[in-house]
Amino acid sequence: MSGRISDSTVRRLSLYLRMLRDLERAGAEFVSSSQLAEPSGATSAQVRKDLSHFGSFGKRGRGYSVEGLVRALEKILGLSRSWRLALVGVGKIGSALLGYGGLAARGFDVVAAFDVDEAKIGTRAHGLRIRPMTDLGPVIAECGAEIGVVATPTEVAAEIAAELERAGVGAILNFAPIELSEVNGVPIRTVDIVLELEGLSYLMSEEGRRAGSGP
């Protein structure tokens, strides 16, 4: 593998894999780079460049083996195994994540949930018992959670991320509407729903339509 791979490349690999899995279920044997490019908005040249970081996969005149490329991308993206998640904050977003079956179907198992609300502690949400924050370190050590998920109010998100790092998680997914920096080398990715909606709002605005209309 050559150099550091950009986040945009990794995101495209995930999109390629999603399409490949659909093709595999449909019984397709081969796929071209132009077909893979369509759902990601990339070009066929970009697809070939993205994949070339990790080796040679295509067969001249036939394209890529669907099954072979699925297995290769699963390995590249670390999806040949399941990952254990610890969720902090069982509010509306946190509860929705616990109830989303698509996580487990793709190898991401929420194994622990925490909250500070006394009314929630000790109860169960989608079969998982909600623990107090004072149990964070011991529970994560016991269940071996590797990824922390922050679904808390903005004002405590940075503190929670730091606690998750101290508890031993290797990566953090943040749903609080605030950009968090890496904590002692632990990568953090933020999903800001409002930011995405504002981007869509711009595209639908008069200014956005004018910018996208071309000369």
C-alpha positions in Angstrom: 0.0 0.0 0.0 1.4 3.4 -1.0 1.3 6.3 1.5 -1.5 7.6 3.6 -5.0 7.0 2.1 -7.3 10.0 2.2 -10.7 9.9 3.9 -12.4 10.6 0.5 -10.8 7.5 -1.0 -11.9 5.4 2.0 -15.5 6.7 1.6 -15.5 5.8 -2.1 -14.2 2.3 -1.2 -17.3 1.9 1.1 -19.5 3.0 -1.8 -17.9 0.5 -4.1 -18.4 -2.2 -1.6 -22.0 -1.4 -1.2 -22.6 -1.7 -4.9 -20.5 -4.9 -5.2 -22.6 -6.6 -2.4 -25.8 -5.7 -4.4 -24.2 -7.2 -7.5 -23.1 -10.3 -5.6 -26.6 -10.9 -4.3 -27.9 -10.5 -7.9 -25.5 -13.2 -9.1 -23.2 -10.9 -11.2 -19.7 -12.3 -11.7 -17.8 -9.3 -13.1 -18.1 -5.5 -13.0 -16.4 -2.7 -14.9 -14.7 0.3 -13.3 -17.3 2.6 -15.1 -20.1 0.6 -13.4 -18.4 1.0 -10.0 -18.0 4.7 -10.6 -21.7 5.5 -11.0 -23.0 5.5 -7.4 -20.0 7.4 -6.0 -20.0 10.1 -8.6 -16.4 9.2 -9.4 -14.9 8.4 -12.8 -13.6 5.0 -14.0 -10.1 6.4 -13.8 -10.7 7.4 -10.2 -12.0 3.9 -9.4 -8.8 2.3 -10.9 -6.6 4.8 -9.0 -8.4 4.1 -5.7 -8.0 0.4 -6.0 -4.4 0.6 -7.2 -3.4 1.8 -3.7 -4.0 -1.7 -2.5 -2.9 -3.9 -5.4 -4.0 -5.2 -8.8 -7.6 -6.6 -9.0 -8.9 -6.3 -12.5 -8.7 -8.7 -15.4 -8.1 -7.1 -18.8 -11.2 -7.4 -21.0 -13.4 -8.7 -18.2 -13.2 -6.1 -15.4 -13.2 -7.0 -11.7 -14.4 -10.2 -10.2 -17.4 -9.2 -8.0 -16.8 -11.9 -5.4 -13.1 -11.3 -5.3 -13.3 -7.6 -5.0 -16.0 -7.9 -2.3 -13.6 -10.0 -0.2 -10.7 -7.7 -0.9 -12.5 -4.5 0.1 -13.9 -6.2 3.2 -10.3 -7.0 4.2 -9.1 -3.5 3.3 -11.8 -1.8 5.3 -11.4 -4.1 8.3 -14.8 -5.8 7.7 -13.6 -9.4 7.7 -14.5 -9.4 11.4 -17.1 -7.8 13.7 -16.4 -4.6 15.8 -17.8 -3.9 19.3 -19.3 -0.5 20.0 -19.9 1.4 23.2 -22.6 4.0 23.0 -22.7 7.0 25.4 -26.0 8.9 25.4 -29.3 7.0 25.0 -31.4 9.9 23.9 -33.3 10.1 20.6 -30.2 9.6 18.4 -28.7 7.0 20.7 -32.0 5.0 20.9 -32.3 5.1 17.1 -28.8 3.7 16.7 -29.6 0.9 19.2 -32.7 0.0 17.2 -31.0 0.1 13.8 -30.5 -3.5 12.7 -28.2 -2.4 9.8 -25.3 -2.0 12.2 -25.2 -5.6 13.3 -25.9 -6.8 9.8 -22.6 -5.1 8.7 -20.5 -6.3 11.6 -20.9 -3.5 14.1 -22.3 -4.7 17.4 -23.3 -2.3 20.2 -22.3 -4.2 23.3 -22.6 -1.4 26.0 -24.7 1.7 26.5 -24.2 4.5 29.0 -26.2 7.5 30.2 -26.3 10.0 33.1 -30.1 10.0 33.4 -31.1 8.2 36.6 -34.4 7.3 35.1 -32.7 5.4 32.2 -29.9 3.7 34.2 -30.8 0.1 34.8 -33.5 0.0 32.2 -33.2 -1.8 28.9 -33.2 -0.2 25.4 -33.5 -2.7 22.5 -32.4 -5.5 24.8 -29.3 -3.7 26.1 -29.0 -2.6 29.8 -28.1 1.1 30.2 -25.2 1.6 32.6 -24.1 4.7 34.6 -21.1 6.6 33.4 -19.2 5.6 36.5 -19.1 2.1 35.0 -17.6 3.2 31.7 -14.0 2.1 32.2 -14.7 -1.3 33.8 -17.5 -2.3 31.4 -15.5 -1.3 28.3 -12.6 -3.4 29.6 -14.9 -6.3 30.3 -16.8 -6.3 27.0 -13.9 -5.3 24.9 -15.6 -2.4 23.1 -13.3 -1.0 20.4 -15.3 1.9 19.0 -17.0 4.6 21.1 -20.1 6.4 19.9 -20.9 9.8 21.4 -24.6 10.8 21.2 -24.6 13.4 23.9 -25.4 17.1 24.2 -22.7 19.4 22.6 -21.4 20.8 25.9 -20.2 17.4 27.2 -19.1 15.7 24.0 -15.4 16.5 24.3 -15.3 15.3 27.9 -17.1 12.1 26.9 -14.6 11.5 24.0 -11.7 11.9 26.5 -13.3 9.4 28.9 -13.8 6.9 26.0 -10.1 7.3 25.1 -9.0 6.7 28.6 -11.3 3.6 28.7 -9.3 2.1 25.8 -11.4 2.5 22.7 -9.4 2.8 19.4 -11.8 5.1 17.5 -14.8 7.4 18.2 -17.8 8.3 16.2 -19.3 11.6 17.3 -23.0 12.6 16.7 -22.8 15.8 18.8 -22.9 18.9 16.6 -19.4 19.9 17.4 -16.1 19.1 15.7 -13.8 17.2 18.0 -10.1 16.7 17.6 -8.2 13.5 18.0 -7.7 12.4 21.6 -4.1 11.1 22.1 -4.1 9.7 18.6 -7.5 8.1 18.7 -9.3 9.1 15.5 -12.7 10.8 15.7 -15.2 11.1 12.9 -18.2 13.5 13.3 -21.6 13.0 11.8 -23.2 16.4 11.8 -26.8 16.1 10.5 -27.5 19.8 10.6 -24.3 20.5 8.6 -25.5 18.1 5.9 -28.9 19.6 5.9 -27.4 23.1 5.5 -25.4 21.8 2.6 -28.6 20.6 0.9 -30.3 23.9 1.8 -27.6 25.7 -0.1 -28.0 23.5 -3.1 -31.7 24.3 -3.1 -31.2 28.0 -2.6 -31.2 30.6 -5.4 -27.4 31.0 -4.9 -26.7 27.3 -5.0 -28.9 26.8 -8.1 -27.1 29.7 -9.9 -23.7 28.3 -9.0 -24.6 24.8 -10.3 -26.2 26.0 -13.5 -22.9 26.5 -15.3 -21.9 29.2 -17.8 
